[in-house]
Amino acid sequence: MTGATVAIGILAVVMSTLATLSNLVIAREFPAHDPRRDLYLPLDQSMRISQYRQAAKLFYFQALALWGLFGVLLVVKLVLGL
């Protein structure tokens, strides 16, 4: 039980880090991009932005699921004393 909790915790930290790095890449690659203002972009730039955003969302949702699972495992471990 301890190994699973530690492994899930490490994976949650890794996914959170990857989500943060993905958002930093978007901010660095496209510093002047404002989605509320830039409605019409060239197709190649629009595709790159959407791919970066999809990767960031994927890592973010994985991190959320893993943090939730980590919390559940931690509570079970503390309550049941496994």
Salt bridges, closest charged atoms under 4 A:
GLU29 OE1 - ARG48 NH2 2.83
ASP34 OD1 - ARG36 NE 3.33
ASP34 OD2 - ARG37 NE 3.97
ASP38 OD2 - HIS33 ND1 3.46
